[in-house]
Amino acid sequence: MCPVGVRTSHSTHALETGLAKLWLILVGVNQYEDEQIPCLRYSALDCQSLGEALNAATGGFPQKDIRIYHDFAQQPSFENIRTSIKEVAATAKSIDTVLFYFSGHGMVERSIQQVVLCLKDTQKDNLIDTGLKLQELLQLLENCPAEQQLLWLDACHSGNMTFFGARGETPIDPQFNPAQELVEILRQRAAKRKGFYALLSCDRGQQSWEFPQLKHGVFTYYLIRGLRGEAADSQGVIEADGLYRYVYHQTLAYIDKANQQLRVINQLKKGRGDNQIHPEYPSQTPKRIVEGIGEVILGIKPDKTVAIRHPRQALVIDGLPKSKSALALSKILNTSGGFEVNYWTVSEKTLALDVRKAIQKCLLSESFSELPTSANVLEEIATVFLYLRGQIQETEQGEAVFVLSDNVVINRSWLRKQLRRCRSQQIIILDCPVVSDSCVSLRDWVEELQLGLDVEQCLIAAAAPSSESERFAASLVETLNKAIQKSGLTAAAWITQLQLELSSIDIKLYFWLFGSQGVIEVLSEKTLFSADTSQQKTEDVDDLSSAVGIDYTNLRDLLKAGRWLEANEETTTLMLKIANREEKRYLDLASLENFSCSDLCTIDRLWVKYSHGRFGFSVQKRVWESIKDTSGGDPVLALMIGNDNVVACQTCIDFANRAGWRLKDSWIDYSDLTINDDAPNGQLPYFGFFEQAWRVKVLGVWELHSAIATASWWRLCVALFSRLETCQK
């Protein structure tokens, strides 16, 4: 749920009615003119994204002044920032609210022990005259009559560090760590003013970390997510203390996950005799400084909800007899892992080309997706999850292959090539129940699929005896289920748990983990601060089962996007393919009577699910059942063509009227069919896979010319409904 606001005392009504004004001054500095001050990677983006989050949250406040200064907007120079603060201090009224945010370097001027915020043109050798002294900033705010004042500082950066820029690798100039002085000065300030509320990115003696994977400093990253709604309470309100607790918890959790990953990477390095061990990250503990408990409102629920870019894709392919554990794994990835999941069971009729296309689609989905451009898009970390269950073999030519069925074989060199093309984080699972000992070949697979030190990749493989062919998949599910109730699960933690789980079982586990940019997460963290639990994902994974090797992912994606007419065309194409009637172009009674139950039910489930019960064969079947007892109404016509034909013709027309296929006693041409929110239940799928009854054009309107033709066409519809009823029993 999006935020209603960050609240303190009586400011809400005044802000909502426009009596009070919200002043926002946001500053972010990446590039410094003085080469002695290290440049940062993400401060400018921190500032820009935080401004977008605040702007979205404060959409209900008519009186608002947002001033943003960073490398890509108005320049964050000393003169620009000081002038802006003075203008706000001179203009703001007592009922107003002022927020000042800074992301960049803070330094301590040693001669007078003052903290200085470094702006673009700050000179290290002349901090007092070229930097924004914290005491000066606080004095300007002291002179400002606004009763509610918030100060957010991400000013203790560790410098231009990567994921492995941990303790001991790069010495840090103590002058660039003003955390202790910041805490003391802000505490003194808070003691003087009840409406003053400060948030610091870290506590005394600590530093703030930037992570390339997050594309932000970790503190500001969670400020942004919190304001987007993740820190909201059950009513959708974000309180200042609630926001702080959310940022505090998430920041500590992320650093802990980064260290978990480092420990597994170091374990692998030691196993290879590599003594270049990465030291772990020191703690980063966000700090709150406030006297008493205030309620400061910074926003109300925006009119438009925040869209979430969804680049977590998973593909589970079971090439052995259908595994309950593999299906359970798919469901967990979907409901708790936040993955878009495709689940495949490989049959004798499954084509190897279709499987390879599905693997490519999963691995390359992020590579071809459009980057978010809207301020109302919250970007997630791109991750792909690929699970393959089959046999490791070698061909007569000595080529390593993964066998999913007699017809579906994946070459190791081909899979490695696809992994290299993938731009997302990778979690690859090879589940290989074996008849004989082939552990060495499986180890070779893990070694060969490793992509080096510049790719975020987790490989997990197991060779189980045939007597326990389900055990490894079951262990995957068990360890994931245990983690669901906790604070998420990283790939590193999963590997550790699997090592413990399988240590007493005759199952060989092989793994590889490397991430130089950030943490690889299997299950996203579920926190107590996620307010609207009713909106947590509970939908089941789509069962895309096919008895004839049909790939339903395109139909699923079209339906999910609400592209109804395109989905209808895809349905027609698939129905003809399933019945092997692509050349004939139309289904007949015989093909309907033998139509694959698995495929008919899959198509119907997808239509019903993504139309929220409005469309689908089963919906149309219910409409038919409500009218199928209609008796013939024209005895003369009944004598001519038979009562059964009259009943079928009239039922067809009645159904078509209810489904929106006819208008004012005339049939609507398919090209003129429009689908909107008011579309009648059962309007789609349109039965374009049946040969249309003979039509003639009369006065510009298409009419069914023959009652007998109409009755014959309707019998095909009834055969489809009857087949569905048989399949659903």
Salt bridges, closest charged atoms under 4 A:
ASP46 OD1 - HIS216 ND1 2.68
ASP65 OD1 - ARG67 NE 2.95
GLU87 OE1 - ARG67 NH1 2.69
GLU136 OE2 - ARG82 NH1 3.34
GLU136 OE1 - LYS133 NZ 3.65
GLU142 OE1 - ARG189 NH1 1.99
ASP154 OD1 - HIS157 NE2 3.69
GLU169 OE2 - HIS278 ND1 3.52
ASP173 OD1 - ARG110 NH2 3.15
ASP173 OD2 - LYS124 NZ 3.24
GLU184 OE2 - ARG204 NH2 2.48
ASP203 OD2 - LYS287 NZ 3.76
GLU210 OE2 - HIS157 ND1 3.90
GLU230 OE2 - ARG225 NH2 2.48
GLU239 OE2 - ARG7 NH2 2.85
ASP241 OD1 - ARG288 NH1 3.02
ASP274 OD2 - LYS269 NZ 3.02
GLU280 OE1 - ARG263 NH1 3.10
ASP318 OD1 - ARG389 NH1 3.23
GLU340 OE2 - HIS310 NE2 3.32
GLU340 OE1 - LYS560 NZ 2.31
GLU366 OE2 - ARG309 NH2 2.41
GLU379 OE2 - LYS215 NZ 3.53
GLU379 OE2 - ARG309 NH1 3.02
GLU380 OE2 - ARG225 NH2 3.00
ASP431 OD2 - ARG389 NE 3.55
GLU447 OE1 - ARG272 NH2 3.76
GLU470 OE2 - ARG389 NH2 3.69
GLU478 OE2 - ARG471 NH1 3.71
GLU501 OE2 - ARG471 NH2 3.59
GLU501 OE1 - LYS482 NZ 3.67
GLU521 OE2 - LYS257 NZ 2.46
GLU525 OE2 - HIS249 NE2 2.75
GLU525 OE1 - LYS257 NZ 3.24
GLU539 OE1 - LYS609 NZ 3.47
ASP540 OD2 - LYS331 NZ 3.88
ASP542 OD2 - ARG556 NH1 3.61
ASP542 OD1 - LYS609 NZ 2.66
ASP543 OD2 - ARG605 NH2 3.85
ASP557 OD2 - LYS361 NZ 2.89
ASP557 OD1 - ARG556 NE 2.72
GLU566 OE1 - ARG563 NH2 2.75
ASP588 OD2 - ARG581 NH1 3.28
GLU625 OE2 - LYS621 NZ 2.79
ASP654 OD1 - ARG658 NE 3.07
